[in-house]
Amino acid sequence: MRDRTAARVGGARGVRAATALALLALLTGCAADGGGTPKGGATGASASARPRWQPEPGTDWQWQLSGRLDTTVDAPVYDVDGFDRTASEVAALHRDGRKVICYLSTGAWEDFRPDAARFPTEVLGKGNGWEGERWLDIRRTDVLEPLMESRIAMCAEKGFDAVEPDNMDGYRNKSGFPLTAADQLRYNRLIARLVHRHGMAVGLKNDLPQIPELVGDFDFAVNEQCAQYDECEELTPFVKAGKAVFHVEYELPAERFCARSRELGLSSLRKEYPLDASRESCAVEGD
């Protein structure tokens, strides 16, 4: 499905259920620290003063959101689920020389997350096409900002280098709220500021129409299916700014898009919808 991550299926929910209570305690602790200050970690001015990671165009990557984490994939960047993965797993990837991106849903509510009960019903909109998920009223930053900062603080505490915030284009969907492009710009910039406040890089997920206005606020981009829908050129402002575009296709064979992806400077993969460990990377010649 276009403009949505397809990995919240199958066995991954078993892992979530097994870790839900521990993660709920973690998130509660973050909230008690004043909206998400990682315990024992540097945040605020000290975190933002450190140079942020800046992935360059063409950087190879691995995106795995389901199944047992396979750390043997030869890629310098891993993008993994922020709730499901532990600090020790992130540290192990760092020891192998990898940078690690924390996947979070920031524009939609998920009923299987340990902090789901903290979201009041008035900010929950229509379903977004995935079981247990509903769009959020991103206009309600008074409610959502502390909740999202707690999640982002969790990523920082676990040692992630960056955050991939998903569902950042609710204004283009039937969310149940009269969201506008201006609402989305304001919210996306808020999320970027929160991530930067915690010393991490942040990626813009999809939301192609607003790239010209947001490329300066984000450190890289993540895109699904731009080749299938003939939209990859719209991502080139990131490449021209020296910022990576992490791109995945599901339905096209690699030989249909890899050569063009390399021409554009994209970091492209061919994946299956569950987003398990299997991958074909366009960084490898021969397609």
N, C-alpha and C positions, 0 to 999 in steps of 0.2 A: 504494500500500500504506500502510496506516495506521501511524502512529508510526515511520516511517522516511523519511529523505531519499532521494529517487529520482534523484539526479543523477549517480551514479558509473557512467555509461554512455557509449557512443559515443566521440566525438572527444576528450573530456577526457582519456582515458587516454593519448592520443598526447602531449599536453602534459606529463603526469606523467613519461612515459618520457624525454622530451627533457630534463627538468630534474632527474631523479632523482639523478645523480651530484653535481651542484652542491649540491642540498639536503642530501644525505647529509653532505657536507663541512660544511655550516652546522650541522647538528644535532650532529655530532661535536664541532665547536668549542664549541657550547653546553654539551655534557656536560663537556668538559674544563674549562670555567669553573666547575665546581662545581654541576652540576644545572640550568644554564640561565640564567646571567647574561648578558643581551645585551651584546655588545662595544660599547663606546662609548655605551651608553644607561644611563639611570638606572633602577635596580631596588631591591628591598628597601625600606628605610625612606624613601629619597628619592623613589622612584616612588609608594609608597603614600601619601605625604604630599600629593601633588598631588590636587586635586579630580577625581574620576572623572566621566566623561560619564554623564548620567542622561537617557535618552530619555523623553519625556513621552507619555502616552496620545494616540493618534491620529496620531502622527508617521508620515508616509508613508515607504515603503522600497522598495528593489529587492533581490531575492534572485536571484543568478546564480551557479550552480556548474558550468556547462558552457558550452563554446563560447568564442569570442573575446569578451573583455570589452567590452561596449557602455557607454561612459561618457556617452552622450547622453541617457539616461533621466532625466527630470525628477523626481528623488527626493533628499531630503536625507540618506538613509542607504542604504549599499550593504552587503550581506552576501555575501561572496565566499570562495572556498576559500583557506585559509591556506597550503597548500603550493604551489598552482598560481600564485598571484599574487605579484608582486614588490614590493619596497619602492618602486620607482619608480612602479608602478601605484597603490599606496596614496597616495603623495605627490601624484600627479596628481589623484586624487579629492579629496584635502584642498585642493589649490589651487582646485578648483571649489566649495569650501565644503561638501563631503560628510563625514560621519562614516562610518567603515568598520569592519565587523564581520568577524572572522576565524573562518571555519567550520573546526572540528576534530572528528574522531571521538575521543571520550575513553572511551567504553564498549565499543567494538568494535575489533578488529584488522583492518587492511586490508593485504592482501599486496602492493598496488601502491604503498605509501608507501615513501619512501627509508629510513625507520628501521625497517622491518618486521622485519629480522633481529635487532634488539635485544630483541625480545619473546620470552622463553623459552616453550617449548611448554607448560609446565605452567599458564600463565595463559590459554591459548587454549581456548575452549569450543566449543560447537556453532555451526554457521553461523546467521547471522541472516536468511537469505533472500536475500542479495545475494552474487553471485559474488565470491569472494576475501575475504569478511568473516566474522569469528567473534567471538562475545561474549567479553569479558574477565572474568576472575575478579576482580571489584572488591574482594574481601576482601584481596587481596594488594597492599596499598598500599606495602609495603616494596619491591616491584618496580615498581609502576606510578607511584608519585609522582615519582621522578626522570625517568622517561620522559615523563610528561605535562608536567612542568615544562620540559623541553627544548622540547617543542612550543609551549607557551605563551610561552616566552622568544623563540622564533622569531617569533611574532606581534608581540610587543613590539618586537623589533629591526626588524621591517618597518614599524613605525609604526602598527599597528592601534589603534583606540580601544576595542575590545571583542572578546570571544570568544563564539562560539556553540558550546558543547560538545554533541555529538550522542550518541545512544545512551545516554542517562542514565536508562534505565528497564529495565535488564537483569533486575531482580528480577521483572518482570511477564511475562517471556518464558522460553522453554525454552532457557536458556543453557548447560546442561550442568553448572551449579554450583548448590548449594542456597542461592541468594541470598535474603536477607530484605529487608523494607522498611527495617529498621534498618541493614543493610549499605549499602543505596542512599542513605539519608540521610547516613550518614557519608562515603561516597565523593563525593556531590554537593557536600557542604559543603567537602570537601578541594579539589575542583576550583575552587570559588568562591574559596577562600582563596588558592590559587596564582595565579589570574588577578588578584585584587586586589593581591597582593604585587607584581605586575609593573605596577601602575598602570592596569589596564584594567577596564572594566565587564564583567559576565558575565551571560549569559542562561540561564534554565532552559528546557531543551528538553523539551516534552511533560511526562510524569510528573505528570499532573493530580492524582492522589490525594494527592500530597505537597506541593501548592502551599501549603496553610495553614501547614505547618511550614517551608517553604523560602523564602517570599516575602521574608522579612527578610534572607536570605543572597544574593539575586540582584537585579540591577539592572533586569532586564526579562525577558520570557518570549518564547519562540518556539514556535509551535504549528502542527501540520499537521492539517487536516480536523476541527476541532472543530464546525463547522457541520454537516458531513455526519453526524456521530455525536451531534449535539444535546448538546454538552458545553461550549459557549463560555462559559456562565455560570460554570463552574468556574474560569475565568481571571480573573474580576473582582477577586479580592483584589489582583492586581498593579495594575489600574486604580485601585482605591480607594487604593492606596499611592502613586499618582502615577507609576507605572512603565508603560512601553509594553508592549503585547502585539503582537508581530509574528506575523501569522497568514496562512496560505495554504490555499486549497482547490484541488483538482485536478479533481474530477468534477462539482461543482455549478456551474451557470452563475452569474455574478456577481449577477444579479437575484434569485437565491434567498437570498443571505446578506448582501449589502452593507448594506442598510438596517438590519438587526438588528445587524450589526457596528458600524456608526456609533453606534447607540443604546448599545451596551455599551462604546464607547470603544476598540475594537480597531483595529489597523492591518492591514487585510486586503487580500490580493491573490488574484486568480485566475491560476494558473500551469499550465503543462503539466508532466508528470512529469520530463522531462529538466532542468528548471530552467535553461533558457537565458534569453536576454534578454527574450523576449516576456512581457507582463504585462497584466493589467487591475487597476487600483487602485480600491478602494472610496473612496479619498479624493476621487475625482472624482464629483461628483453626476451624476445622469442615468440611474441604473439603476432 
